[in-house]
Structures are given as C-alpha cells and as structure tokens.
Amino acid sequence: MQDPRFQSNLSSTYQPIKCSINCNCDNEGVQCTYERRYAEMSSSSGVLGEDIVSFGNESELVPQLAVFGCETLETGDLYSQRADGIMGLGRGRLSVMDQLVDKRVIDDSFSLCYGGMGIGGGAMVLGAIPSPPGMVFTHSDPFRSPYYNIELKEIHVAGKPLKLSPKVFDQRHGTVLDSGTTYAYLPEEAFLAFKDALIKKIHFLKRVHGPDPSYNDICFSGAGRDVTQLSKIFPEVDMVFNNGQKWSLSPENYLFWHTKVSGAYCLGIFKNADSTTLLGGILVRNTLVTYDRENDKIGFWKTNCSELGKRLNYVSAPPPSQLPSDSQNRSTEILPPVVPVDLSQNVFTGRLDMLWWEQHIWAVSAGAMVALIFVVLTLGMWLLWNNRRQEIGAYEPVGAVVPEQELQPL
C-alpha cells in the first residue's frame, strides 16, 4: 500500500525553490526542477521544494528544514516498486544527508544494514555511531570518483586467493560500493576466475536454468530451502583490502533464490562489460555498513540486520538550531555566494617600494581591482558550472550491463 501523495498546498511551511542561475527552471521560469535517470531506464522528475522533514517515530533526529524533490512523474521500476520514492545518499549538496551535515545536526557519517535472504527489513542510521568490535574498514577516496570507492586487492574462495593481479580491481572507477545496485558485477577476468573457483567447490550440485529465460543465470539445485544451512554447501568468500583486512561473505551474500525451482539458488555476481568492479546490495545482506565520510573510510560488520536496533547503542543527535518561523527569511539559494579574498596584507618591504607605490597608487589600485574582479567572477562561474553539473545532471550508474531492479525485493 502506498502512502498518501504529498500535497504541498496543504503545508503552511512548504516553500518552492525559486528559479535561479543555479538550477534548471520550469517552463514558466518560476521554480527549480530536477530529473534523475537510472540504469534500468526508470526515472524521477519534478520540482524542488523546501519544507520541514521528519525522520520517523523511532528516530532521535527532530524534524529539520530541508530541500527535496517533489515528484510529478515517475517511470519504470521506481513507479512499480513498493516504495514511495527514493532517498539519495551520494556525495551531493542537495542530498538530505549533506544538508543535515551542513546544519551540523549530525556528523558526516551514515550506516545501512540490509536484512537477510527471505527476511528483509533492516535499518538506516544518519550520523555517527560507535564502531562495533571487529568491524572491518577500508579507505574510501572521495577524489577518486563521485561514488563510494573501496580498495579491493584480492578475492578468496574457500580460503584460496584467485589468481588475479590487484590491478584488475583498480580499473576505471576502481571498486565501487553502490547501495542502489542490486547485484555485483566484476570485470570479465575476475568474474571467470570467481565462477570457476566456485563451481569446483560445488561440483556435486546440479546446474539448472535460471528463472528468467531472458538471462543466462548460473543456477544450482539440491542445496535445500534452509538458508541457514547454505554455508555447509557453498564456500565462504573473502574480500581482502589493501590494508590487509578481510571482509567475509556468507553464501547469502552472493546467491539469490531461484523463484521457480525449490531448493535452487543462482549466482548474484555477474560479468561486467565495463572494467569497473561494482558491488551492490546483495553483498551486504546482514552486514552493517558504515560510510564514515568524515574520515574517508567504509566499515563492514556481520550482524542480524532485522534486529540491529537491539544490538547498537545509538548516540543522541545534538539539538538542532531553531527552525525559522514563517516571518523569517529563508534562503532558497542552492549555492553560497563567492566570498572575496582579503588582500589587505602589508606587502611592502622597503622605503623605495613605498615611494613608488605612493606615486602610482591610483593606477595600481585600479589594476588590482580589475584583476580581483576577474578572478572572483571566473571562480564564481566555475563553481556554479561545477555544482550545476553535479547536482542537476542526470545520474549515470556505474557500468551495469543488465537491467537493474530496485534493492527491494531481491
């Protein structure tokens, strides 16, 4: 069942984001618009608005003023899925996460935990939480790409490393962790090595056709319906990072249920025509993943995500600043103004220089002002172009070569 449609005209605190040079405008030139397109050809488009956003009854975050997209059109899987919309957590000034960080309501960190196979559920934590003992971390370079990169060095199957160069996981965008992608995609060389190593360990299982004849899925029958017993049949897989730490995957992290053959499972890792290594939601089932953006690292910790609330001690978020009243002016600018540089430092080194400056003070001052204005305008135009490109441009997912579906359901 879907939630009621948001009716902005019934909200006394809703404000449209007015059209400006910082955004794409509607046909009337009045309001900012947005559009996002995704790999499976679904899309979301509408207008940008600002209102007080709440985070649910179980959240310690009090309602906050935030800019968000108010959908007027939804297509593809975004329209047919059970969820009402999408919440982006990428690196972007307009993401709810970044807005909360900019307000200093939360630390620059968030965590996701997806429920296990056949169970679902899970949790999302906005802000920093104490790292559980045994959490495995890897560095995440924010300058490598606009995505959340991790430094993958090796893959082990049943304790044995695949015979691959570490460079295979560092091509193009490197190794990307994408919570919005369902499955995992490896470069061809890595995929073939992984598939061969896995099949050698489960040669006694019967190969069967996949549930959808449109795809050449790799599936096996004879493993039984009890997911808790899969580790007795399928091998453990380890992701080894550059720092030597190891992230271990159980079978539910690389398999999905065959929907037409009882007791059969299919491989949820595919060959990527792109050289990027793309790791999606299936790999992090029953895994608390902490995106510690403040310290440029990502952590992994195996847990029961459906019961996560009972196992974590949540840190209370600091109280936010007072929300503006209707009588207060609220900024609807997406970008801050460019701040001029203070050039009031004393640069004179001797009496002869002082005399020369004194004799030519007006000419020099005029030249300096022209140069300063040129620099500020150039910097301002670059900042506007760069943010416009990042915020308004359509999101193009990383190298997924088969139609994607939203994470729920797997």
C-alpha positions, 0 to 999 in steps of 0.5 A: 500500500502506498502512502498518501501523495504529498500535497504541498498546498496543504503545508503552511511551511512548504516553500518552492525553490525559486528559479535561479542561475543555479538550477534548471527552471520550469517552463514558466521560469518560476521554480527549480526542477530536477530529473534523475535517470537510472540504469534500468531506464526508470526515472524521477522528475519534478520540482524542488521544494523546501519544507520541514522533514521528519525522520520517523517515530523511532528516530532521535533526529527532530524534524529539520528544514530541508530541500527535496524533490517533489515528484510529478512523474515517475517511470519504470521500476521506481513507479512499480516498486513498493516504495514511495520514492527514493532517498539519495545518499551520494556525495551531493549538496542537495542530498538530505544527508549533506544538508543535515551535515551542513546544519551540523545536526549530525556528523558526516557519517551514515550506516545501512544494514540490509536484512537477510535472504527471505527476511528483509527489513533492516535499518538506516542510521544518519550520523555517527555511531560507535564502531562495533568490535571487529568491524572491518574498514577500508579507505574510501577516496572521495577524489577518486570518483563521485561514488563510494570507492573501496580498495579491493586487492584480492578475492578468496574462495574457500580460503584460496586467493584467485589468481588475479593481479590487484590491478584488475580491481583498480580499473576505471572507477576502481571498486565501487560500493553502490547501495542502489545496485542490486547485484555485483558485477566484476570485470570479465577476468575476475568474474571467470576466475570467481565462477570457476573457483566456485563451481569446483567447490560445488561440483556435486550440485546440479546446474539448472536454468535460471528463472528468467529465460531472458538471462543466462543465470548460473543456477544450482539445485539440491542445496535445500530451502534452509538458508541457514544451512547454505554455508555447509554447501557453498564456500565462504568468500573473502574480500581482502583490502589493501590494508590487509583486512578481510571482509567475509561473505556468507553464501547469502551474500552472493546467491539469490533464490531461484523463484521457480525451482525449490531448493535452487539458488543462482549466482548474484555476481555477474560479468561486467562489460565495463572494467569497473568492479561494482558491488551492490546490495546483495553483498551486504545482506546482514552486514552493517555498513558504515560510510564514515565520510568524515574520515574517508573510510567504509566499515563492514560488520556481520550482524542480524540486520532485522534486529540491529536496533537491539544490538547498537547503542545509538548516540543522541543527535545534538539539538538542532538550531531553531527552525525559522518561523514563517516571518523569517527569511529563508534562503532558497539559494542552492549555492553560497555566494563567492566570498572575496579574498582579503588582500589587505596584507602589508606587502611592502618591504622597503622605503623605495617600494613605498615611494613608488607605490605612493606615486602610482597608487591610483593606477595600481589600485585600479589594476588590482581591482580589475584583476580581483574582479576577474578572478572572483567572477571566473571562480564564481562561474566555475563553481556554479558550472561545477555544482550545476553539473553535479547536482542537476545532471542526470545520474549515470550508474556505474557500468551495469550491463543488465537491467537493474531492479530496485534493492527491494525485493531481491 
